[in-house]
Amino acid sequence: MANHKSALKRARQSETRRLRNKHYKTRVKTAIKQVKASVESGDPEKARENFKKAVSLLQKTASKGVLHKNTAARKISRLARQVNQLSISS
């Protein structure tokens, strides 16, 4: 455990950031699962609606530095491909 005042503060800040990052990552994973579930069920309207929410959340998470911007872009691209494929096949 930290002993210096500055190290104690750094430990507190790290813990706060860890919890905040965990919150955002969990929300992103849930949003992605919702998009995939709606794609699997074959509902293009629901898939597009969930996709829009997921994109917003991914971009916000990337802008805060929780996810790398390329990671967010890759996830968005893969989800978009699935949603578009569903629209084409329907």
N, C-alpha and C positions, 0 to 999 in steps of 0.2 A: 504494500500500500504506500501511497505517496506521503512524504513528510513535509516537503516545502509548501509554502502557501500557494505559490504559482502552480505547483504540480497538483495540489488538491483541487484548485479551480479548474485546471485542465481536465482532471478526472470527472468533475461534475459536468463540464461542458460536453465531454465525450459521451457520457451516459445520456444526457438530454438529446444529443444529436442521434445517437444510436436508436433511441426509442422513436424519435420522429421519423427516421429513415425506415424503420421497421413498419411503422404505420403506413407510410406511402407505398412501400413495396407490397404489403399485404393487400392494399386496395387495388393496386395494379394487377396482381395475380388474380384477384376475384373478378375484376372487369374482363380480363382475358378469358377466364373460364366461362363467363356469361356469354361472351361472343361465340366461343367455340360450341357451347351448348345449344345456342340458338341456330348456329349453322348446322349442327348435327340433326336438330329437329326439323330442319328444312323450311324455316320461316324467314323469308328474306326481309320482311319489314322489321321484325324484331331484331334480326341480325344487324341490319343497318343502324337501328336505334342504339343497340348496345355497342356497336363499333364506334359510333360517334362519341359516346361517353368514354370509351376506352382510349381513343385517340387523345381526347382532351386531357385525361388523367396522365397518360404517358408523356405528353408534351410538358405538362406542368411538373411532373416528377423529374424529367430531364433538365428543365430550366433551373430547378433547385439544386441540381448536382447529385441527386440521389442515384439516378441512373445516368450512364454516359449517353450523350446525344445520339451516337451511332447505334447503341443498343436499343434505344427507344425507336429510332427510325426503322431498324430491322424488324422489331416486333410489330410496328404499325404496318409495314410492308407485307409481312406474312399474313396478318389478320385481313388486310385489304384484299389480298389475293384470294383468301378463302371466301370472304363475303361476295366478291365479284364473281367467283366461280359458281356460287350458289344462285346468284341472280341470272347468270347465263343459262344454267341448267334448268331453271324453273320456268 
